[in-house]
């Protein structure tokens, strides 16, 4: 499932999120116990937005993160972009937010276009993390921030057996029960187990040219929020 060619992987991810779009937000709330709401607020705080900021929410999905930014900084200019059109058509509350379809590996924006680039649960789904980071670096203005909210490969701790149980069995069960799509909610936890460790993603960000890289760990070591600046 995770050994596709880049082209096949992109198609698979697009089809998967198209199928679960209507239930995506509900499942996020259930899987995280509602903690994802707080993580999104944290992302926006870390982005250091002002009234004049031009913000890109990449992999916006149903727009949760973009709407959080709108509530936090009503006058900033927000562009919400996603690879899967169906995700962006679930919600109607896009007032003041520009939407567009975009491939994270080939963004349709000029160099130095944005004061901040944020993403929520995007990076584990791209076929080339380095190219995606390079594109985000390209469209950021010098001195501006990137903030990445995503899963991280769980690190060993006393709760590791319970975390493995949750990822392997509970999430697929809940996903099947609520959405009827066992395959999608088998892929999602599998993508978590196979994604980079937080330290590895920080290293990839450094290789892409970012500086002042930090990350904070959430939800028993399964979630990371990375920040960095384009020099």
C-alpha distance (Angstrom), angle and dihedral (degrees) to the residues before:
residue distance angle dihedral
X1 . . .
X2 3.81 . .
X3 3.82 95.7 .
X4 3.79 97.3 77.7
X5 3.77 124.8 132.3
X6 3.83 110.7 -102.9
X7 3.80 90.8 -99.8
X8 3.79 93.6 47.9
X9 3.80 91.0 45.1
X10 3.80 92.0 53.3
X11 3.80 91.1 49.9
X12 3.80 91.9 46.8
X13 3.81 93.2 50.3
X14 3.80 91.5 46.7
X15 3.79 92.6 51.1
X16 3.80 92.8 44.3
X17 3.79 95.0 53.3
X18 3.79 91.6 42.1
X19 3.80 88.9 59.2
X20 3.81 96.9 47.8
X21 3.82 98.7 36.7
X22 3.83 95.3 109.2
X23 3.81 92.5 52.5
X24 3.79 99.2 34.4
X25 3.81 99.5 101.8
X26 3.80 93.7 42.3
X27 3.79 91.8 51.5
X28 3.81 91.3 48.2
X29 3.81 90.0 54.8
X30 3.79 91.9 48.1
X31 3.82 96.6 44.0
X32 3.81 93.3 49.1
X33 3.79 98.6 34.6
X34 3.80 88.3 -118.6
X35 3.81 92.6 -58.7
X36 3.81 91.5 120.5
X37 3.81 88.8 75.0
X38 3.79 90.5 62.8
X39 3.80 92.6 44.4
X40 3.79 90.8 56.0
X41 3.80 91.2 51.0
X42 3.79 88.3 50.4
X43 3.81 91.1 52.1
X44 3.79 91.3 53.6
X45 3.80 92.9 48.0
X46 3.80 90.1 50.7
X47 3.83 92.0 50.3
X48 3.83 90.4 69.0
X49 3.79 94.3 -140.8
X50 3.80 123.6 -172.2
X51 3.78 132.5 -171.5
X52 3.82 89.5 -93.2
X53 3.80 96.6 47.0
X54 3.78 122.0 124.2
X55 3.80 106.0 -146.8
X56 3.80 130.4 -167.4
X57 3.81 116.6 -159.6
X58 3.78 100.8 -165.2
X59 3.79 118.5 -160.8
X60 3.79 87.1 14.9
X61 3.81 94.7 172.0
X62 3.80 108.0 -178.8
X63 3.80 90.6 -6.1
X64 3.80 101.3 -105.2
X65 3.79 93.3 139.4
X66 3.81 94.3 42.9
X67 3.81 91.6 51.8
X68 3.80 90.1 48.3
X69 3.81 87.6 54.7
X70 3.79 90.8 48.5
X71 3.81 91.6 53.4
X72 3.81 92.3 45.6
X73 3.82 97.4 45.3
X74 3.83 108.0 15.6
X75 3.80 96.1 -177.6
X76 3.80 99.7 50.3
X77 3.81 118.3 108.2
X78 3.80 109.3 -113.9
X79 3.79 128.2 -164.0
X80 3.80 115.0 -172.2
X81 3.80 115.5 -163.3
X82 3.78 132.5 -179.3
X83 3.78 139.3 168.4
X84 3.82 92.5 -137.1
X85 3.79 114.5 65.7
X86 3.80 93.2 -166.5
X87 3.80 90.9 62.9
X88 3.80 91.6 57.5
X89 3.80 94.2 48.9
X90 3.82 97.0 56.2
X91 3.81 93.9 79.8
X92 3.79 126.1 50.6
X93 3.81 96.2 -164.7
X94 3.79 100.5 98.4
X95 3.82 99.5 123.0
X96 3.78 109.8 156.3
X97 3.82 93.0 3.2
X98 3.79 121.0 111.4
X99 3.81 113.5 -141.3
X100 3.77 129.4 -158.3
X101 3.79 138.7 159.9
X102 3.78 112.7 -114.8
X103 3.78 140.8 166.3
X104 3.82 109.9 -128.1
X105 3.81 88.6 -142.5
X106 3.81 93.9 55.6
X107 3.79 111.1 26.2
X108 3.83 117.9 -163.6
X109 3.82 93.7 -137.4
X110 3.78 133.8 102.8
X111 3.78 123.2 -107.2
X112 3.83 114.3 -84.8
X113 3.81 93.9 13.9
X114 3.82 103.5 136.6
X115 3.80 139.6 54.2
X116 3.80 91.4 -152.7
X117 3.79 137.9 11.3
X118 3.79 118.7 -159.4
X119 3.79 133.5 176.1
X120 3.77 137.6 -176.9
X121 3.81 119.5 -153.4
X122 3.79 92.9 -22.3
X123 3.78 106.9 114.7
X124 3.80 98.9 62.2
X125 3.82 88.2 58.3
X126 3.81 100.0 53.0
X127 3.79 119.6 96.0
X128 3.82 93.4 -137.7
X129 3.81 117.2 34.4
X130 3.80 92.9 -176.0
X131 3.80 93.9 53.5
X132 3.80 91.4 46.6
X133 3.80 90.8 51.5
X134 3.79 90.4 46.4
X135 3.79 91.4 54.1
X136 3.80 91.8 49.1
X137 3.79 89.6 49.0
X138 3.81 90.2 50.7
X139 3.81 96.1 53.1
X140 3.82 94.8 43.9
X141 3.78 119.8 94.1
X142 3.82 116.0 -121.4
X143 3.80 110.7 -86.9
X144 3.80 92.6 23.0
X145 3.79 129.1 124.4
X146 3.78 137.5 -113.3
X147 3.81 119.5 -159.8
X148 3.80 120.8 -170.5
X149 3.80 123.6 -168.6
X150 3.77 111.7 -171.4
X151 3.75 146.8 128.1
X152 3.77 118.9 -81.4
X153 3.75 129.2 -154.6
X154 3.81 104.1 -89.4
X155 3.77 113.1 -105.7
X156 3.82 119.1 -139.8
X157 3.80 114.2 -89.1
X158 3.78 140.4 138.6
X159 3.81 90.2 -78.0
X160 3.82 95.2 50.8
X161 3.84 95.3 107.9
X162 3.81 91.2 51.9
X163 3.81 91.8 45.6
X164 3.82 91.2 52.0
X165 3.80 89.9 48.5
X166 3.79 90.9 49.9
X167 3.80 94.2 48.8
X168 3.80 97.3 42.6
X169 3.79 101.2 40.5
X170 3.81 116.3 5.8
X171 3.80 98.6 52.7
X172 3.83 94.7 46.5
X173 3.82 89.0 47.4
X174 3.81 93.3 50.1
X175 3.80 91.9 43.4
X176 3.79 91.6 51.8
X177 3.79 92.2 45.8
X178 3.81 96.0 49.0
X179 3.81 103.7 30.2
X180 3.80 103.5 19.8
X181 3.81 87.9 -130.1
X182 3.80 109.9 114.5
X183 3.81 93.2 165.6
X184 3.81 93.7 58.9
X185 3.78 93.2 49.0
X186 3.77 91.2 46.3
X187 3.81 90.3 52.8
X188 3.81 94.7 48.9
X189 3.83 97.9 57.3
X190 3.81 89.2 38.3
X191 3.80 89.1 56.1
X192 3.81 88.0 53.0
X193 3.80 92.9 52.8
X194 3.82 90.9 48.5
X195 3.81 99.1 42.3
X196 3.79 124.9 101.5
X197 3.76 122.7 -79.2
X198 3.80 113.4 -109.4
X199 3.81 90.0 -105.8
X200 3.81 90.9 51.1
X201 3.81 92.9 51.2
X202 3.81 88.8 49.2
X203 3.81 87.8 53.0
X204 3.81 91.1 50.5
X205 3.81 89.6 51.1
X206 3.80 90.0 52.2
X207 3.82 90.3 49.9
X208 3.82 88.7 51.8
X209 3.80 89.8 57.8
X210 3.80 102.2 -98.2
X211 3.80 121.6 141.4
X212 3.82 136.9 -163.0
X213 3.81 89.7 38.0
X214 3.80 118.0 -176.0
X215 3.78 135.1 163.7
X216 3.78 136.7 -169.1
X217 3.79 125.7 -157.5
X218 3.80 124.3 -132.7
X219 3.82 139.8 177.5
X220 3.80 101.4 31.2
X221 3.80 93.5 -47.3
X222 3.81 98.1 -51.3
X223 3.84 99.6 101.9
X224 3.80 130.1 54.4
X225 3.80 132.9 -173.4
X226 3.80 112.4 -157.4
X227 3.79 125.8 -167.8
X228 3.78 130.9 -174.3
X229 3.80 142.8 152.5
X230 3.76 133.9 -125.4
X231 3.82 104.3 -125.6
